[in-house]
Amino acid sequence: MNLTIVITPDDEMLIAQVLEVPGVITQGRNIKQVMENIQDALELYFLDLTNSE
């Protein structure tokens, strides 16, 4: 599965969102941290989705 991640700089942080999965938004101080956080956010999103079925 390919996902589009948009990373936008803020004052002190980077903000990341996944275009194909509304509501999955996170932040980090650098690219490495923001990518780790987006992976965690996606895992939680899909875990919640499977638990609600």
PDB file of N, CA, C, O and CB in Angstrom:
ATOM      1  N   MET A   1       0.851  -1.171   0.000  1.00  0.00           N
ATOM      2  CA  MET A   1       0.000   0.000   0.000  1.00  0.00           C
ATOM      3  C   MET A   1       0.895   1.232   0.000  1.00  0.00           C
ATOM      4  O   MET A   1       1.794   1.353   0.833  1.00  0.00           O
ATOM      5  CB  MET A   1      -0.967  -0.001   1.221  1.00  0.00           C
ATOM      6  N   ASN A   2       0.654   2.125  -0.916  1.00  0.00           N
ATOM      7  CA  ASN A   2       1.382   3.390  -0.961  1.00  0.00           C
ATOM      8  C   ASN A   2       0.515   4.488  -0.374  1.00  0.00           C
ATOM      9  O   ASN A   2      -0.660   4.616  -0.720  1.00  0.00           O
ATOM     10  CB  ASN A   2       1.803   3.742  -2.409  1.00  0.00           C
ATOM     11  N   LEU A   3       1.090   5.270   0.504  1.00  0.00           N
ATOM     12  CA  LEU A   3       0.388   6.385   1.131  1.00  0.00           C
ATOM     13  C   LEU A   3       1.164   7.664   0.880  1.00  0.00           C
ATOM     14  O   LEU A   3       2.390   7.654   0.775  1.00  0.00           O
ATOM     15  CB  LEU A   3       0.199   6.146   2.650  1.00  0.00           C
ATOM     16  N   THR A   4       0.436   8.759   0.787  1.00  0.00           N
ATOM     17  CA  THR A   4       1.048  10.067   0.581  1.00  0.00           C
ATOM     18  C   THR A   4       1.119  10.781   1.921  1.00  0.00           C
ATOM     19  O   THR A   4       0.094  11.048   2.549  1.00  0.00           O
ATOM     20  CB  THR A   4       0.250  10.910  -0.462  1.00  0.00           C
ATOM     21  N   ILE A   5       2.336  11.086   2.351  1.00  0.00           N
ATOM     22  CA  ILE A   5       2.538  11.800   3.613  1.00  0.00           C
ATOM     23  C   ILE A   5       2.995  13.214   3.282  1.00  0.00           C
ATOM     24  O   ILE A   5       3.985  13.417   2.578  1.00  0.00           O
ATOM     25  CB  ILE A   5       3.583  11.065   4.533  1.00  0.00           C
ATOM     26  N   VAL A   6       2.259  14.178   3.800  1.00  0.00           N
ATOM     27  CA  VAL A   6       2.601  15.585   3.602  1.00  0.00           C
ATOM     28  C   VAL A   6       3.194  16.101   4.903  1.00  0.00           C
ATOM     29  O   VAL A   6       2.569  16.009   5.960  1.00  0.00           O
ATOM     30  CB  VAL A   6       1.349  16.433   3.169  1.00  0.00           C
ATOM     31  N   ILE A   7       4.403  16.643   4.819  1.00  0.00           N
ATOM     32  CA  ILE A   7       5.084  17.192   5.998  1.00  0.00           C
ATOM     33  C   ILE A   7       5.206  18.695   5.821  1.00  0.00           C
ATOM     34  O   ILE A   7       5.755  19.186   4.835  1.00  0.00           O
ATOM     35  CB  ILE A   7       6.493  16.538   6.207  1.00  0.00           C
ATOM     36  N   THR A   8       4.672  19.417   6.816  1.00  0.00           N
ATOM     37  CA  THR A   8       4.652  20.873   6.772  1.00  0.00           C
ATOM     38  C   THR A   8       5.424  21.419   7.972  1.00  0.00           C
ATOM     39  O   THR A   8       5.156  21.023   9.106  1.00  0.00           O
ATOM     40  CB  THR A   8       3.190  21.411   6.761  1.00  0.00           C
ATOM     41  N   PRO A   9       6.373  22.316   7.740  1.00  0.00           N
ATOM     42  CA  PRO A   9       7.092  22.897   8.880  1.00  0.00           C
ATOM     43  C   PRO A   9       6.199  23.876   9.639  1.00  0.00           C
ATOM     44  O   PRO A   9       5.455  24.653   9.042  1.00  0.00           O
ATOM     45  CB  PRO A   9       8.377  23.610   8.404  1.00  0.00           C
ATOM     46  N   ASP A  10       6.288  23.820  10.952  1.00  0.00           N
ATOM     47  CA  ASP A  10       5.617  24.767  11.833  1.00  0.00           C
ATOM     48  C   ASP A  10       6.714  25.561  12.521  1.00  0.00           C
ATOM     49  O   ASP A  10       7.879  25.434  12.146  1.00  0.00           O
ATOM     50  CB  ASP A  10       4.672  24.042  12.877  1.00  0.00           C
ATOM     51  N   ASP A  11       6.389  26.362  13.498  1.00  0.00           N
ATOM     52  CA  ASP A  11       7.404  27.183  14.166  1.00  0.00           C
ATOM     53  C   ASP A  11       8.569  26.350  14.705  1.00  0.00           C
ATOM     54  O   ASP A  11       9.731  26.644  14.421  1.00  0.00           O
ATOM     55  CB  ASP A  11       6.768  27.966  15.304  1.00  0.00           C
ATOM     56  N   GLU A  12       8.257  25.318  15.480  1.00  0.00           N
ATOM     57  CA  GLU A  12       9.311  24.509  16.095  1.00  0.00           C
ATOM     58  C   GLU A  12       9.237  23.039  15.738  1.00  0.00           C
ATOM     59  O   GLU A  12      10.155  22.279  16.047  1.00  0.00           O
ATOM     60  CB  GLU A  12       9.254  24.652  17.576  1.00  0.00           C
ATOM     61  N   MET A  13       8.155  22.627  15.090  1.00  0.00           N
ATOM     62  CA  MET A  13       7.931  21.210  14.811  1.00  0.00           C
ATOM     63  C   MET A  13       7.609  21.010  13.338  1.00  0.00           C
ATOM     64  O   MET A  13       7.341  21.965  12.609  1.00  0.00           O
ATOM     65  CB  MET A  13       6.794  20.653  15.688  1.00  0.00           C
ATOM     66  N   LEU A  14       7.639  19.753  12.915  1.00  0.00           N
ATOM     67  CA  LEU A  14       7.140  19.369  11.602  1.00  0.00           C
ATOM     68  C   LEU A  14       5.798  18.682  11.821  1.00  0.00           C
ATOM     69  O   LEU A  14       5.660  17.851  12.719  1.00  0.00           O
ATOM     70  CB  LEU A  14       8.157  18.433  10.837  1.00  0.00           C
ATOM     71  N   ILE A  15       4.820  19.026  11.007  1.00  0.00           N
ATOM     72  CA  ILE A  15       3.496  18.436  11.088  1.00  0.00           C
ATOM     73  C   ILE A  15       3.334  17.489   9.904  1.00  0.00           C
ATOM     74  O   ILE A  15       3.615  17.870   8.767  1.00  0.00           O
ATOM     75  CB  ILE A  15       2.379  19.534  11.100  1.00  0.00           C
ATOM     76  N   ALA A  16       2.889  16.270  10.154  1.00  0.00           N
ATOM     77  CA  ALA A  16       2.721  15.285   9.087  1.00  0.00           C
ATOM     78  C   ALA A  16       1.288  14.777   9.073  1.00  0.00           C
ATOM     79  O   ALA A  16       0.673  14.562  10.117  1.00  0.00           O
ATOM     80  CB  ALA A  16       3.707  14.111   9.261  1.00  0.00           C
ATOM     81  N   GLN A  17       0.772  14.590   7.861  1.00  0.00           N
ATOM     82  CA  GLN A  17      -0.548  13.991   7.714  1.00  0.00           C
ATOM     83  C   GLN A  17      -0.539  13.034   6.540  1.00  0.00           C
ATOM     84  O   GLN A  17       0.230  13.197   5.592  1.00  0.00           O
ATOM     85  CB  GLN A  17      -1.629  15.072   7.526  1.00  0.00           C
ATOM     86  N   VAL A  18      -1.401  12.035   6.614  1.00  0.00           N
ATOM     87  CA  VAL A  18      -1.529  11.049   5.556  1.00  0.00           C
ATOM     88  C   VAL A  18      -2.776  11.413   4.756  1.00  0.00           C
ATOM     89  O   VAL A  18      -3.883  11.398   5.295  1.00  0.00           O
ATOM     90  CB  VAL A  18      -1.613   9.583   6.132  1.00  0.00           C
ATOM     91  N   LEU A  19      -2.608  11.736   3.485  1.00  0.00           N
ATOM     92  CA  LEU A  19      -3.723  12.215   2.677  1.00  0.00           C
ATOM     93  C   LEU A  19      -4.814  11.162   2.511  1.00  0.00           C
ATOM     94  O   LEU A  19      -5.996  11.504   2.497  1.00  0.00           O
ATOM     95  CB  LEU A  19      -3.224  12.650   1.318  1.00  0.00           C
ATOM     96  N   GLU A  20      -4.445   9.906   2.387  1.00  0.00           N
ATOM     97  CA  GLU A  20      -5.422   8.854   2.150  1.00  0.00           C
ATOM     98  C   GLU A  20      -6.150   8.404   3.413  1.00  0.00           C
ATOM     99  O   GLU A  20      -7.134   7.668   3.328  1.00  0.00           O
ATOM    100  CB  GLU A  20      -4.746   7.680   1.523  1.00  0.00           C
ATOM    101  N   VAL A  21      -5.681   8.835   4.582  1.00  0.00           N
ATOM    102  CA  VAL A  21      -6.292   8.425   5.844  1.00  0.00           C
ATOM    103  C   VAL A  21      -6.602   9.681   6.664  1.00  0.00           C
ATOM    104  O   VAL A  21      -5.785  10.122   7.472  1.00  0.00           O
ATOM    105  CB  VAL A  21      -5.352   7.450   6.638  1.00  0.00           C
ATOM    106  N   PRO A  22      -7.786  10.248   6.449  1.00  0.00           N
ATOM    107  CA  PRO A  22      -8.138  11.481   7.168  1.00  0.00           C
ATOM    108  C   PRO A  22      -8.061  11.284   8.681  1.00  0.00           C
ATOM    109  O   PRO A  22      -8.464  10.244   9.202  1.00  0.00           O
ATOM    110  CB  PRO A  22      -9.551  11.945   6.773  1.00  0.00           C
ATOM    111  N   GLY A  23      -7.555  12.265   9.359  1.00  0.00           N
ATOM    112  CA  GLY A  23      -7.461  12.209  10.810  1.00  0.00           C
ATOM    113  C   GLY A  23      -6.140  11.679  11.338  1.00  0.00           C
ATOM    114  O   GLY A  23      -5.878  11.775  12.537  1.00  0.00           O
ATOM    115  N   VAL A  24      -5.301  11.120  10.473  1.00  0.00           N
ATOM    116  CA  VAL A  24      -3.983  10.652  10.918  1.00  0.00           C
ATOM    117  C   VAL A  24      -3.005  11.802  10.731  1.00  0.00           C
ATOM    118  O   VAL A  24      -2.485  12.037   9.640  1.00  0.00           O
ATOM    119  CB  VAL A  24      -3.516   9.365  10.121  1.00  0.00           C
ATOM    120  N   ILE A  25      -2.774  12.509  11.827  1.00  0.00           N
ATOM    121  CA  ILE A  25      -1.902  13.686  11.834  1.00  0.00           C
ATOM    122  C   ILE A  25      -0.995  13.563  13.050  1.00  0.00           C
ATOM    123  O   ILE A  25      -1.439  13.157  14.124  1.00  0.00           O
ATOM    124  CB  ILE A  25      -2.730  15.035  11.865  1.00  0.00           C
ATOM    125  N   THR A  26       0.274  13.914  12.879  1.00  0.00           N
ATOM    126  CA  THR A  26       1.218  13.851  13.995  1.00  0.00           C
ATOM    127  C   THR A  26       2.276  14.929  13.812  1.00  0.00           C
ATOM    128  O   THR A  26       2.228  15.708  12.860  1.00  0.00           O
ATOM    129  CB  THR A  26       1.876  12.443  14.095  1.00  0.00           C
ATOM    130  N   GLN A  27       3.217  14.965  14.723  1.00  0.00           N
ATOM    131  CA  GLN A  27       4.296  15.949  14.638  1.00  0.00           C
ATOM    132  C   GLN A  27       5.598  15.344  15.125  1.00  0.00           C
ATOM    133  O   GLN A  27       5.616  14.276  15.737  1.00  0.00           O
ATOM    134  CB  GLN A  27       3.956  17.206  15.453  1.00  0.00           C
ATOM    135  N   GLY A  28       6.677  16.038  14.846  1.00  0.00           N
ATOM    136  CA  GLY A  28       7.995  15.614  15.299  1.00  0.00           C
ATOM    137  C   GLY A  28       8.990  16.742  15.116  1.00  0.00           C
ATOM    138  O   GLY A  28       8.727  17.711  14.403  1.00  0.00           O
ATOM    139  N   ARG A  29      10.122  16.609  15.759  1.00  0.00           N
ATOM    140  CA  ARG A  29      11.152  17.658  15.685  1.00  0.00           C
ATOM    141  C   ARG A  29      12.006  17.548  14.428  1.00  0.00           C
ATOM    142  O   ARG A  29      12.603  18.533  13.992  1.00  0.00           O
ATOM    143  CB  ARG A  29      12.048  17.596  16.911  1.00  0.00           C
ATOM    144  N   ASN A  30      12.067  16.336  13.837  1.00  0.00           N
ATOM    145  CA  ASN A  30      12.851  16.134  12.617  1.00  0.00           C
ATOM    146  C   ASN A  30      12.154  15.077  11.764  1.00  0.00           C
ATOM    147  O   ASN A  30      11.166  14.480  12.192  1.00  0.00           O
ATOM    148  CB  ASN A  30      14.323  15.706  12.951  1.00  0.00           C
ATOM    149  N   ILE A  31      12.671  14.846  10.554  1.00  0.00           N
ATOM    150  CA  ILE A  31      12.034  13.908   9.634  1.00  0.00           C
ATOM    151  C   ILE A  31      11.982  12.497  10.230  1.00  0.00           C
ATOM    152  O   ILE A  31      10.960  11.819  10.129  1.00  0.00           O
ATOM    153  CB  ILE A  31      12.782  13.890   8.292  1.00  0.00           C
ATOM    154  N   LYS A  32      13.069  12.061  10.841  1.00  0.00           N
ATOM    155  CA  LYS A  32      13.093  10.717  11.422  1.00  0.00           C
ATOM    156  C   LYS A  32      11.997  10.559  12.470  1.00  0.00           C
ATOM    157  O   LYS A  32      11.259   9.574  12.461  1.00  0.00           O
ATOM    158  CB  LYS A  32      14.467  10.425  12.047  1.00  0.00           C
ATOM    159  N   GLN A  33      11.895  11.524  13.362  1.00  0.00           N
ATOM    160  CA  GLN A  33      10.900  11.450  14.430  1.00  0.00           C
ATOM    161  C   GLN A  33       9.479  11.529  13.875  1.00  0.00           C
ATOM    162  O   GLN A  33       8.596  10.806  14.335  1.00  0.00           O
ATOM    163  CB  GLN A  33      11.127  12.570  15.444  1.00  0.00           C
ATOM    164  N   VAL A  34       9.255  12.389  12.903  1.00  0.00           N
ATOM    165  CA  VAL A  34       7.907  12.529  12.356  1.00  0.00           C
ATOM    166  C   VAL A  34       7.489  11.263  11.600  1.00  0.00           C
ATOM    167  O   VAL A  34       6.314  10.899  11.616  1.00  0.00           O
ATOM    168  CB  VAL A  34       7.831  13.755  11.427  1.00  0.00           C
ATOM    169  N   MET A  35       8.431  10.593  10.941  1.00  0.00           N
ATOM    170  CA  MET A  35       8.105   9.350  10.236  1.00  0.00           C
ATOM    171  C   MET A  35       7.825   8.213  11.229  1.00  0.00           C
ATOM    172  O   MET A  35       6.948   7.384  10.987  1.00  0.00           O
ATOM    173  CB  MET A  35       9.258   8.955   9.285  1.00  0.00           C
ATOM    174  N   GLU A  36       8.554   8.172  12.327  1.00  0.00           N
ATOM    175  CA  GLU A  36       8.268   7.185  13.369  1.00  0.00           C
ATOM    176  C   GLU A  36       6.889   7.432  13.968  1.00  0.00           C
ATOM    177  O   GLU A  36       6.125   6.497  14.206  1.00  0.00           O
ATOM    178  CB  GLU A  36       9.346   7.228  14.471  1.00  0.00           C
ATOM    179  N   ASN A  37       6.582   8.700  14.206  1.00  0.00           N
ATOM    180  CA  ASN A  37       5.292   9.050  14.801  1.00  0.00           C
ATOM    181  C   ASN A  37       4.132   8.766  13.846  1.00  0.00           C
ATOM    182  O   ASN A  37       3.064   8.337  14.285  1.00  0.00           O
ATOM    183  CB  ASN A  37       5.283  10.522  15.204  1.00  0.00           C
ATOM    184  N   ILE A  38       4.326   8.997  12.559  1.00  0.00           N
ATOM    185  CA  ILE A  38       3.248   8.740  11.598  1.00  0.00           C
ATOM    186  C   ILE A  38       3.007   7.241  11.502  1.00  0.00           C
ATOM    187  O   ILE A  38       1.863   6.811  11.349  1.00  0.00           O
ATOM    188  CB  ILE A  38       3.591   9.329  10.199  1.00  0.00           C
ATOM    189  N   GLN A  39       4.060   6.441  11.588  1.00  0.00           N
ATOM    190  CA  GLN A  39       3.886   4.987  11.569  1.00  0.00           C
ATOM    191  C   GLN A  39       3.094   4.536  12.797  1.00  0.00           C
ATOM    192  O   GLN A  39       2.193   3.705  12.685  1.00  0.00           O
ATOM    193  CB  GLN A  39       5.262   4.271  11.520  1.00  0.00           C
ATOM    194  N   ASP A  40       3.426   5.079  13.959  1.00  0.00           N
ATOM    195  CA  ASP A  40       2.679   4.759  15.177  1.00  0.00           C
ATOM    196  C   ASP A  40       1.212   5.174  15.048  1.00  0.00           C
ATOM    197  O   ASP A  40       0.314   4.425  15.434  1.00  0.00           O
ATOM    198  CB  ASP A  40       3.319   5.451  16.392  1.00  0.00           C
ATOM    199  N   ALA A  41       0.977   6.359  14.508  1.00  0.00           N
ATOM    200  CA  ALA A  41      -0.390   6.853  14.347  1.00  0.00           C
ATOM    201  C   ALA A  41      -1.191   5.961  13.394  1.00  0.00           C
ATOM    202  O   ALA A  41      -2.364   5.682  13.640  1.00  0.00           O
ATOM    203  CB  ALA A  41      -0.375   8.300  13.831  1.00  0.00           C
ATOM    204  N   LEU A  42      -0.558   5.521  12.317  1.00  0.00           N
ATOM    205  CA  LEU A  42      -1.232   4.625  11.378  1.00  0.00           C
ATOM    206  C   LEU A  42      -1.551   3.281  12.029  1.00  0.00           C
ATOM    207  O   LEU A  42      -2.642   2.744  11.839  1.00  0.00           O
ATOM    208  CB  LEU A  42      -0.366   4.412  10.131  1.00  0.00           C
ATOM    209  N   GLU A  43      -0.610   2.738  12.794  1.00  0.00           N
ATOM    210  CA  GLU A  43      -0.856   1.475  13.480  1.00  0.00           C
ATOM    211  C   GLU A  43      -2.038   1.593  14.431  1.00  0.00           C
ATOM    212  O   GLU A  43      -2.886   0.702  14.477  1.00  0.00           O
ATOM    213  CB  GLU A  43       0.390   1.028  14.243  1.00  0.00           C
ATOM    214  N   LEU A  44      -2.105   2.680  15.189  1.00  0.00           N
ATOM    215  CA  LEU A  44      -3.221   2.889  16.109  1.00  0.00           C
ATOM    216  C   LEU A  44      -4.537   3.065  15.355  1.00  0.00           C
ATOM    217  O   LEU A  44      -5.573   2.558  15.783  1.00  0.00           O
ATOM    218  CB  LEU A  44      -2.958   4.109  16.994  1.00  0.00           C
ATOM    219  N   TYR A  45      -4.496   3.775  14.246  1.00  0.00           N
ATOM    220  CA  TYR A  45      -5.699   3.991  13.439  1.00  0.00           C
ATOM    221  C   TYR A  45      -6.247   2.663  12.942  1.00  0.00           C
ATOM    222  O   TYR A  45      -7.439   2.392  13.088  1.00  0.00           O
ATOM    223  CB  TYR A  45      -5.398   4.922  12.248  1.00  0.00           C
ATOM    224  N   PHE A  46      -5.386   1.828  12.353  1.00  0.00           N
ATOM    225  CA  PHE A  46      -5.839   0.558  11.795  1.00  0.00           C
ATOM    226  C   PHE A  46      -6.215  -0.438  12.904  1.00  0.00           C
ATOM    227  O   PHE A  46      -7.121  -1.250  12.714  1.00  0.00           O
ATOM    228  CB  PHE A  46      -4.748  -0.039  10.894  1.00  0.00           C
ATOM    229  N   LEU A  47      -5.547  -0.389  14.033  1.00  0.00           N
ATOM    230  CA  LEU A  47      -5.920  -1.224  15.168  1.00  0.00           C
ATOM    231  C   LEU A  47      -7.319  -0.860  15.659  1.00  0.00           C
ATOM    232  O   LEU A  47      -8.140  -1.740  15.919  1.00  0.00           O
ATOM    233  CB  LEU A  47      -4.894  -1.077  16.307  1.00  0.00           C
ATOM    234  N   ASP A  48      -7.585   0.420  15.784  1.00  0.00           N
ATOM    235  CA  ASP A  48      -8.896   0.894  16.209  1.00  0.00           C
ATOM    236  C   ASP A  48      -9.968   0.502  15.195  1.00  0.00           C
ATOM    237  O   ASP A  48     -11.078   0.116  15.561  1.00  0.00           O
ATOM    238  CB  ASP A  48      -8.879   2.415  16.404  1.00  0.00           C
ATOM    239  N   LEU A  49      -9.618   0.607  13.928  1.00  0.00           N
ATOM    240  CA  LEU A  49     -10.551   0.257  12.857  1.00  0.00           C
ATOM    241  C   LEU A  49     -10.915  -1.235  12.915  1.00  0.00           C
ATOM    242  O   LEU A  49     -12.085  -1.590  12.766  1.00  0.00           O
ATOM    243  CB  LEU A  49      -9.941   0.604  11.480  1.00  0.00           C
ATOM    244  N   THR A  50      -9.934  -2.093  13.126  1.00  0.00           N
ATOM    245  CA  THR A  50     -10.214  -3.528  13.193  1.00  0.00           C
ATOM    246  C   THR A  50     -10.955  -3.908  14.467  1.00  0.00           C
ATOM    247  O   THR A  50     -11.742  -4.854  14.461  1.00  0.00           O
ATOM    248  CB  THR A  50      -8.923  -4.316  13.100  1.00  0.00           C
ATOM    249  N   ASN A  51     -10.718  -3.188  15.556  1.00  0.00           N
ATOM    250  CA  ASN A  51     -11.403  -3.480  16.811  1.00  0.00           C
ATOM    251  C   ASN A  51     -12.851  -3.018  16.806  1.00  0.00           C
ATOM    252  O   ASN A  51     -13.673  -3.535  17.562  1.00  0.00           O
ATOM    253  CB  ASN A  51     -10.672  -2.836  17.958  1.00  0.00           C
ATOM    254  N   SER A  52     -13.166  -2.049  15.960  1.00  0.00           N
ATOM    255  CA  SER A  52     -14.533  -1.533  15.921  1.00  0.00           C
ATOM    256  C   SER A  52     -15.442  -2.337  14.996  1.00  0.00           C
ATOM    257  O   SER A  52     -16.652  -2.111  14.969  1.00  0.00           O
ATOM    258  CB  SER A  52     -14.520  -0.090  15.485  1.00  0.00           C
ATOM    259  N   GLU A  53     -14.869  -3.272  14.240  1.00  0.00           N
ATOM    260  CA  GLU A  53     -15.677  -4.079  13.319  1.00  0.00           C
ATOM    261  C   GLU A  53     -16.317  -5.256  14.033  1.00  0.00           C
ATOM    262  O   GLU A  53     -17.032  -6.041  13.411  1.00  0.00           O
ATOM    263  CB  GLU A  53     -14.824  -4.579  12.157  1.00  0.00           C
TER     264      GLU A  53
END
